[in-house]
Amino acid sequence: MGAYSTADIVDEQMRDWLVHHIARPVVAGMKAEGAESRACCIAGLMMTARGPMVLEFNCRFGDPETQPF
């Protein structure tokens, strides 16, 4: 099992898009459903020609997948 994380494929404009269109709506949806969490929510993304696609969300601590942080 491995993970890949790099800042050079996500510039500030893409980061803002990801926060506005993926991260904030997910957090708001979890709150609206009464499922707030204090863990790290990690979005597994695939960058495609059509734009970013969400593959999965992982919300946990102490997992090897969080090591790139």
C-alpha positions as CSV (number, residue, x, y, z in Angstrom):
1,M,0.0,0.0,0.0
2,G,1.3,3.4,-0.8
3,A,0.3,7.0,-1.3
4,Y,1.4,9.8,-3.5
5,S,1.3,13.5,-2.6
6,T,2.9,16.4,-4.3
7,A,2.2,20.1,-4.3
8,D,3.5,20.8,-7.8
9,I,0.5,19.3,-9.7
10,V,-2.0,21.5,-7.7
11,D,-1.5,25.2,-8.0
12,E,-3.3,27.8,-5.9
13,Q,-6.2,28.1,-8.4
14,M,-6.8,24.4,-8.4
15,R,-6.5,24.2,-4.6
16,D,-9.2,26.9,-4.3
17,W,-11.4,25.0,-6.7
18,L,-11.0,21.8,-4.8
19,V,-11.8,23.5,-1.5
20,H,-14.8,25.3,-2.9
21,H,-16.3,22.4,-5.0
22,I,-15.3,19.3,-3.0
23,A,-14.0,19.9,0.5
24,R,-16.5,22.4,1.8
25,P,-19.6,20.7,0.3
26,V,-18.5,17.4,1.9
27,V,-18.0,19.0,5.3
28,A,-21.3,20.9,5.1
29,G,-23.1,17.7,4.0
30,M,-21.6,15.7,6.9
31,K,-22.7,18.5,9.3
32,A,-26.2,18.6,7.9
33,E,-26.5,14.8,8.4
34,G,-25.2,15.0,12.0
35,A,-22.0,13.2,11.1
36,E,-19.4,15.8,12.0
37,S,-15.9,14.4,12.5
38,R,-12.7,15.7,14.1
39,A,-10.5,13.3,12.2
40,C,-8.5,14.2,9.1
41,C,-10.6,13.9,6.0
42,I,-8.4,12.8,3.1
43,A,-9.8,13.0,-0.4
44,G,-8.3,10.5,-2.8
45,L,-8.4,12.4,-6.2
46,M,-7.6,11.4,-9.7
47,M,-6.6,14.4,-11.9
48,T,-8.1,13.7,-15.4
49,A,-8.4,15.7,-18.6
50,R,-12.0,16.5,-17.5
51,G,-10.9,17.7,-14.2
52,P,-10.4,16.2,-10.7
53,M,-12.5,13.1,-9.9
54,V,-13.0,11.9,-6.3
55,L,-12.1,8.3,-5.9
56,E,-12.6,8.0,-2.1
57,F,-12.6,9.8,1.2
58,N,-10.6,8.5,4.2
59,C,-11.3,10.0,7.6
60,R,-9.0,8.6,10.2
61,F,-5.8,9.0,12.3
62,G,-2.8,6.7,12.5
63,D,-3.2,5.2,9.1
64,P,-0.2,4.7,6.8
65,E,-2.0,6.5,4.0
66,T,-1.8,9.7,6.0
67,Q,2.1,9.7,6.0
68,P,2.6,12.0,3.0
69,F,1.2,14.8,5.2
